[in-house]
């Protein structure tokens, strides 16, 4: 019997496991990338064949808006792999129930909520995805910093995710604003905007556009750059010399979960050794102790000690200021 899989441009709804075999079913909302969702759910289905997992996938900004819109009548049992800067919004925290998932106590304290309402097994890091062939054909230098991207020679050669729609876009400007300060940070973003060909709703899309040769530089996150290099595209991954933003992908149980016990089983699985073994194939930042190093990350030049390059983002501040920051971005950039 074929199991159902439906995809659309905005929403991905994935059901794994055949309905006749299930003792229970849960609905999961996530902002994880579609390819990794499919891999994780295949493994989860093998570990829990009696559980039907229905997944609604949206970009970070769209998912945050949906969660708030549905706050009076939540439809999901849990949130999985959602930007912690969004998850810490008090409107969302009020929807979550404390649950100490198995293995949660092994995570360093910065990767889990003190109230047990969230934990983050994975994260992602800002990176430039540079097409070396296009750079060479246009006689452009290799950028190494955010400041480099403001130079006039890159005009029309840069594509960036919108912080209003993309968690990647938001983490990038948060690190700049927190690191440089508001005045200098917004000045840099305005200078950078002069060179930006377009802003995308997806964090991975800029890298995919750059690797295809549409633009020289896709400001994205590390994994699609690593993946592009591994697949043979003429791409170099550049971690900026300063103000390297990152985001944690948080998960948590809903107070209103219709099937809380099975939701807890799934959350436990996301911290299992089986899940951890998969994360390293898709993530540059895995918080589970003992996680295997990502070979593609090493090949692409990602530092082994990421803490040495990451800006120490204040996630509580990032969450508290998110709406105001995005409004300022929209009023300043006007795109």
C-alpha positions in Angstrom: 0.0 0.0 0.0 1.5 3.3 -1.0 1.8 5.9 1.7 0.7 9.5 1.0 3.1 12.3 0.3 1.8 15.7 -0.8 3.9 18.8 -1.6 3.0 22.3 -2.7 5.1 25.4 -3.2 4.3 27.0 0.1 3.2 24.1 2.3 4.6 20.6 2.5 2.2 18.1 4.1 3.9 14.7 4.6 2.3 11.6 6.1 4.6 8.6 6.7 3.4 5.2 7.7 0.3 3.5 6.2 -2.9 4.4 8.0 -4.1 0.8 8.7 -1.1 0.1 10.9 -1.4 3.0 13.3 -2.3 3.0 17.0 -2.0 6.8 17.0 -1.4 9.9 14.9 0.1 13.3 15.6 0.3 16.6 13.7 3.6 18.4 13.6 4.4 21.9 12.5 8.0 22.6 11.3 10.3 24.9 9.4 12.9 22.3 8.7 13.9 21.8 5.0 11.8 19.4 3.0 14.6 17.0 2.1 15.7 16.5 5.7 12.1 16.2 6.9 11.7 13.2 4.5 14.9 11.5 5.8 14.0 12.0 9.5 10.4 10.8 9.1 11.5 7.7 7.2 13.8 6.8 10.2 11.1 7.8 12.7 8.6 5.5 10.9 11.0 2.6 11.1 11.4 3.2 14.9 7.7 3.8 15.6 5.7 2.0 12.9 2.5 2.3 14.9 2.7 6.1 14.8 1.3 8.2 12.0 3.1 11.6 11.7 1.4 14.3 9.7 3.7 17.3 9.0 2.9 20.8 7.9 6.0 22.6 6.7 6.3 26.4 6.2 9.1 28.9 6.1 10.0 30.4 9.5 8.1 33.7 9.0 5.0 32.0 7.6 5.0 29.4 10.3 5.3 32.0 13.1 2.3 33.9 11.6 0.2 30.8 11.4 1.0 29.7 14.9 -0.1 33.1 16.3 -3.2 33.1 14.0 -4.2 29.7 15.3 -3.4 30.4 18.9 -7.0 30.3 20.0 -7.5 26.9 18.4 -4.1 25.1 17.8 -4.1 22.3 15.3 -0.8 20.7 16.0 0.5 18.4 18.8 4.0 19.7 18.7 6.4 22.2 17.1 9.5 20.7 15.6 12.7 22.4 14.4 11.5 26.0 14.6 13.7 29.1 15.1 14.3 29.7 18.8 14.1 33.4 18.2 10.4 32.8 17.2 9.8 30.1 19.7 10.7 32.4 22.6 7.9 34.8 21.6 5.7 35.0 24.7 2.6 34.4 22.5 4.1 31.0 21.5 5.6 30.2 24.9 2.1 30.4 26.4 1.0 27.6 24.0 3.7 25.2 25.1 3.6 22.6 27.9 6.7 21.7 29.9 8.1 18.3 28.9 11.5 17.0 29.6 12.2 14.8 26.6 14.5 11.8 27.1 18.0 13.0 26.6 17.2 16.6 27.1 19.3 16.8 30.2 22.4 15.9 28.2 22.1 19.1 26.2 24.2 22.1 27.3 21.9 24.6 29.1 22.0 27.2 26.2 20.3 24.6 24.0 17.2 24.0 26.2 14.7 26.1 28.1 15.0 26.4 31.8 11.3 25.7 32.0 11.5 22.6 29.9 9.2 24.1 27.2 11.8 23.8 24.4 15.0 22.2 23.4 17.2 22.5 20.3 19.0 19.4 18.8 20.2 21.3 15.8 20.9 24.8 14.4 22.2 26.6 11.3 24.9 29.2 10.7 25.1 32.1 8.3 27.4 31.7 5.3 28.0 33.2 1.8 27.6 30.8 -1.1 29.9 32.1 -3.8 29.9 30.9 -7.4 33.6 30.9 -8.3 33.0 30.6 -12.0 30.8 33.7 -12.1 33.1 35.6 -9.9 36.0 34.8 -12.2 34.0 35.7 -15.4 33.1 39.1 -13.9 36.6 39.7 -12.5 35.3 40.1 -9.0 37.3 39.5 -5.8 36.3 36.9 -3.2 34.3 38.5 -0.5 35.3 37.7 3.1 33.1 40.0 5.2 29.7 41.7 5.4 31.5 45.0 4.7 32.9 43.5 1.5 29.3 42.9 0.2 28.7 46.7 0.3 31.4 47.4 -2.3 30.0 48.8 -5.6 31.5 46.1 -7.7 29.0 43.6 -6.4 26.0 45.5 -7.5 23.3 43.2 -8.8 25.3 40.1 -7.9 23.9 39.4 -4.5 20.7 37.6 -3.4 19.6 37.4 0.3 16.7 35.9 2.2 14.2 38.3 3.5 14.2 38.5 7.3 10.4 39.0 7.2 9.9 35.5 5.8 13.1 33.6 6.5 14.7 32.6 9.8 18.0 32.6 8.0 17.4 36.2 6.9 16.5 37.2 10.4 19.5 35.6 12.1 21.8 37.4 9.7 20.6 40.9 10.5 20.3 40.1 14.3 24.0 39.3 14.5 24.8 42.6 12.6 22.5 44.7 14.8 23.6 43.2 18.1 27.3 43.1 17.2 27.6 46.5 15.5 24.9 48.3 17.3 21.7 49.7 15.8 23.1 52.8 14.1 26.1 51.1 12.4 24.1 47.9 11.7 21.3 49.6 9.9 23.8 51.8 8.0 25.5 48.6 6.7 22.2 47.0 5.8 21.2 50.1 3.8 24.6 50.1 1.9 24.2 46.4 1.3 20.7 46.8 -0.1 22.2 48.9 -3.0 23.9 45.7 -4.3 21.0 43.2 -3.6 19.3 41.9 -6.8 16.5 40.3 -4.8 15.3 39.1 -1.4 13.9 35.5 -1.3 11.4 34.0 1.2 13.7 30.9 1.6 17.0 30.7 3.4 18.4 28.0 1.1 17.2 29.6 -2.1 20.0 32.2 -2.4 22.6 29.5 -2.4 20.8 27.5 -5.0 20.5 30.5 -7.2 24.2 31.2 -6.8 25.3 27.7 -7.5 23.2 27.7 -10.7 25.1 30.8 -11.8 22.2 33.2 -11.6 24.2 35.4 -9.2 27.7 35.5 -7.9 26.8 35.5 -4.2 24.0 33.9 -2.3 23.8 34.9 1.3 22.5 31.8 2.9 23.4 29.3 5.6 26.2 26.8 5.7 24.5 23.5 4.9 23.3 24.3 1.3 26.8 25.7 0.6 28.4 22.5 1.9 25.9 20.4 -0.1 26.6 22.4 -3.2 30.3 21.8 -2.9 29.9 18.1 -2.2 27.7 17.8 -5.4 30.4 19.4 -7.5 29.0 22.9 -8.1 31.6 25.7 -8.5 30.9 27.0 -5.1 33.1 28.3 -2.2 31.6 28.6 1.3 32.6 31.8 3.0 32.0 32.3 6.8 32.1 36.1 7.3 35.1 37.3 9.4 32.8 39.0 11.9 29.1 39.0 13.0 28.4 35.4 12.1 24.8 34.8 13.0 23.3 31.5 13.9 19.9 30.1 14.9 18.8 27.1 17.0 16.0 24.9 15.8 13.7 24.4 18.8 11.0 21.8 19.5 8.3 21.7 22.1 5.0 20.1 23.1 1.7 21.9 22.8 -0.5 22.3 25.8 -3.5 21.4 23.6 -1.9 18.3 22.1 -4.7 15.9 21.1 -2.3 13.0 21.4 0.2 14.1 24.0 1.7 10.6 24.7 2.6 10.0 21.1 3.8 13.6 20.7 6.2 12.9 23.6 7.3 9.7 21.9 8.2 11.7 18.8 10.0 14.4 20.8 12.0 11.7 22.6 12.9 10.2 19.2 14.3 13.5 18.0 16.9 13.3 20.7 17.8 9.7 20.1 21.1 8.4 18.8 19.3 7.3 15.6 18.1 10.9 15.0 21.5 12.3 16.0 23.2 10.1 13.4 21.0 11.7 10.7 21.5 15.3 11.8 25.1 15.4 10.9 24.2 14.7 7.2 22.1 17.9 7.1 23.3 20.2 9.8 26.4 22.1 10.5 25.4 22.6 14.1 24.3 19.6 16.2 24.0 20.0 19.9 23.7 16.4 20.9 26.8 15.2 22.8 29.0 12.8 20.7 27.4 13.7 17.4 29.5 12.6 14.5 31.4 15.4 12.6 29.9 16.4 9.2 32.4 15.3 6.5 31.0 17.8 4.1 31.5 20.6 6.6 35.2 19.6 7.0 35.6 19.5 3.2 34.0 22.9 2.8 36.2 24.5 5.4 33.8 25.0 8.3 35.7 25.4 11.5 35.7 22.4 13.8 35.0 24.6 16.8 32.1 26.7 15.6 31.9 28.6 18.9 35.2 30.3 17.9 33.5 32.1 15.0 29.8 32.5 16.0 28.6 35.8 17.4 27.1 35.2 20.8 23.5 36.0 19.9 21.2 37.0 22.7 18.2 34.9 21.7 15.8 36.4 24.3 16.6 39.9 22.9 16.3 38.6 19.4 12.8 37.2 20.2 11.7 40.3 22.1 12.7 42.7 19.3 11.7 40.5 16.3 8.5 42.3 15.3 10.1 45.8 15.8 13.3 44.8 13.9 11.3 43.4 10.9 9.1 46.5 10.8 12.2 48.7 10.8 13.7 46.5 8.0 10.6 46.8 5.9 10.5 50.6 6.5 14.2 51.0 5.8 14.7 48.6 2.9 11.2 49.0 1.4 11.3 45.7 -0.5 
